[in-house]
């Protein structure tokens, strides 16, 4: 399906053209019928074309902007009698800065003027669109009374390809209508972006974080099980009232977005503006189907001249589900004019505005932060990146610095070693990447290999305890001085009168980790005992030792992950 938005000056015949193409009158409101003027969005489809008919009058600009978010192409309409008008120019610039890439131009009401006049209008249109996304687009001379011209227009639109799938992994639907249908309940409509929505999915409404479930889906009036990106959808939601939903709200899958009330963006000031853009003024942001008052702060500039670009930090009154590459429009309310279009670069930026160097690249985010969790990268950008170690991604510079710091710490620690639990989060993760010839971990400490306790103390007694980790031999049978020496060296540990090899503690740690991977809600003492393959006599002191070390934590009758589960 190719989603096409109409655009053009008020009363240039957009709605009549859609009616002629589809047989659907998109002016559905009583006031629209009475005034002969499109006020709100209208929707119609024919074959593989889905039309969003938008208002042309400047007073209804919000609805126009709501209609052009997420479209594949435009049907740009110019009246043969009036030619290119002020709203023609404004709509054209809006389409440009929103990144629309293709379209068809229709000259309407050609039956009301002579051919010379139409030639002049077409020449002016070609001049206006020269060098733009519409340069070279078909220009069709039409009349709603001339079926052949309507057929030519339909064929030209049908040749426009739908927008290629973005490959995004997160579904997002900007709501343009919400209403209650008899016998069905809450219905919302919008254009689906980036990833599928399916019948039965749990979804979240932004703002508010309210959860709902998709009871049914329709596209072009037909029931479907899965809505595909780029398609117009009607979504039947259960668990939420239609009165709690407004145009501009979003439908997303839960736990997939970093809701941001601040973002850095690239702004392109409209070339026809008669003044530069600065932070001064009252601004309205239009993104998706939402309209919000915002504050802007330019980055390393005092102003941006007409036709020029620059970066800015934009502050919203409430968080939205935004992503890099999202496009938006900025209007200044004092002058009542569209001043710029923009592209989201970074959501919820961490750097100060004086140091900001925003881009859309996740790699730049990682380089600036040095170390970022894989989940945070996904929530901020929608991109899935492999971790460097555990669940974090290091920049090359940060990893190199962490490695050097660790090597210096370990080499300077002598026989004492370095307590891993006392390291910073970055160093703890980096420690897991040290090669065995650089450092080894024993009993939660890092050692230079030839300084590790295991290389300093060996004895037949220690071998006996290492050979039976979870069912150690009775210490009474061994020399007490030897037991004391091994315990002081950290090779044995005394747990409530039972001696275990320190290797048993490390091995029990690994068993607990595997159990928690299988049962994140926690495991019982009996499950731990069975996993060790030993008796309760030995399992209880071992799990209590893990509790004391922060590996596990007791909650009622189960053990859950502690801060050092690793």
Helices and strands as residue ranges (DSSP letters): E 2-7, H 14-22, H 30-35, E 42-46, E 49-53, G 58-60, H 61-68, E 73-79, H 86-97, E 103-108, G 110-112, H 115-129, E 139-141, H 147-158, E 172-181, E 185-193, E 197-198, E 202-206, E 210-219, E 222-224, E 226-227, E 232-238, G 242-244, E 250-252, E 259-269, E 277-278, E 283-287, E 290-298, E 303-304, E 309-321, E 327-332, E 337-347, G 353-355, H 362-369, E 371-373, H 374-381, E 392-394, H 396-411, E 418-419, G 420-422, H 425-431, E 440-442, E 445-447, G 449-451, H 453-456, H 460-467, G 475-477, H 480-488, E 492-495, E 498-501, H 502-518, E 523-524, H 525-532, H 536-548, E 552-555, E 558-561
